[in-house]
Amino acid sequence: MDWDQPGCAARVVYHKIGLMGKINKDNAKTISRKLNRIKSDFSSFRSNILAMKKKFEERNNSDRVIEIIERLINQHSKTNE
């Protein structure tokens, strides 16, 4: 099965909004260390998350998204007629 989770996790780490884990390898001690790291640097993670949230809100243009989706649907409908 191809998962996009490793790519998403890499982006989370890159943007400093979380940490990456290894679902089949991390044990309780490793997970505990990662949670403690987040707790100890919580303000930094929180600040980065809020900054990303603000960027999303500033760039969110739902009318434009709807327009693009409708255009793609119409193009798809025309090619299948």
C-alpha positions as CSV (number, residue, x, y, z in Angstrom):
1,M,0.0,0.0,0.0
2,D,1.3,3.4,-0.9
3,W,0.8,6.0,1.8
4,D,1.4,9.7,1.7
5,Q,2.0,9.8,5.4
6,P,5.8,9.9,5.3
7,G,5.6,12.9,2.9
8,C,3.1,14.6,5.1
9,A,5.2,13.9,8.2
10,A,8.3,15.4,6.5
11,R,6.3,18.5,5.8
12,V,5.2,18.7,9.4
13,V,8.8,18.5,10.5
14,Y,10.0,21.0,7.8
15,H,7.4,23.6,9.0
16,K,8.3,22.9,12.6
17,I,4.7,22.1,13.6
18,G,5.3,18.6,14.9
19,L,7.6,15.6,14.9
20,M,7.9,12.5,12.8
21,G,7.5,9.1,14.2
22,K,8.0,5.6,12.9
23,I,4.8,3.6,13.5
24,N,6.4,0.2,13.3
25,K,9.6,1.1,15.1
26,D,9.0,3.7,17.8
27,N,8.6,2.1,21.2
28,A,6.9,3.7,24.3
29,K,10.2,5.3,25.4
30,T,10.8,6.9,22.0
31,I,7.2,8.2,21.8
32,S,7.5,9.5,25.4
33,R,10.7,11.4,24.5
34,K,9.0,12.9,21.5
35,L,6.0,14.0,23.5
36,N,8.4,15.5,26.1
37,R,10.2,17.4,23.4
38,I,6.9,18.8,22.2
39,K,5.9,19.7,25.8
40,S,9.3,21.4,26.4
41,D,9.1,23.5,23.2
42,F,5.3,23.8,23.2
43,S,5.3,27.6,22.7
44,S,7.5,27.3,19.6
45,F,5.3,24.5,18.0
46,R,2.2,26.5,18.9
47,S,3.6,29.7,17.4
48,N,4.5,27.8,14.2
49,I,1.0,26.2,14.0
50,L,-0.7,29.6,14.5
51,A,1.5,31.2,11.8
52,M,0.6,28.5,9.4
53,K,-3.1,28.8,10.3
54,K,-2.9,32.6,9.6
55,K,-1.3,31.9,6.2
56,F,-4.0,29.5,5.3
57,E,-6.7,32.0,6.3
58,E,-5.0,34.8,4.3
59,R,-4.7,32.7,1.2
60,N,-8.1,31.0,1.5
61,N,-10.2,32.1,-1.4
62,S,-13.1,29.6,-1.5
63,D,-14.7,31.4,-4.4
64,R,-11.6,30.8,-6.5
65,V,-11.4,27.1,-5.4
66,I,-15.1,26.6,-6.3
67,E,-14.5,28.2,-9.7
68,I,-11.5,25.9,-10.4
69,I,-13.5,22.8,-9.4
70,E,-16.5,23.8,-11.5
71,R,-14.2,24.5,-14.5
72,L,-12.6,21.0,-14.1
73,I,-16.0,19.3,-13.8
74,N,-17.2,21.1,-16.9
75,Q,-14.1,20.2,-18.9
76,H,-14.4,16.6,-17.8
77,S,-18.1,16.5,-18.7
78,K,-17.3,17.9,-22.2
79,T,-14.6,15.3,-22.9
80,N,-16.9,12.5,-21.9
81,E,-19.9,13.6,-24.1
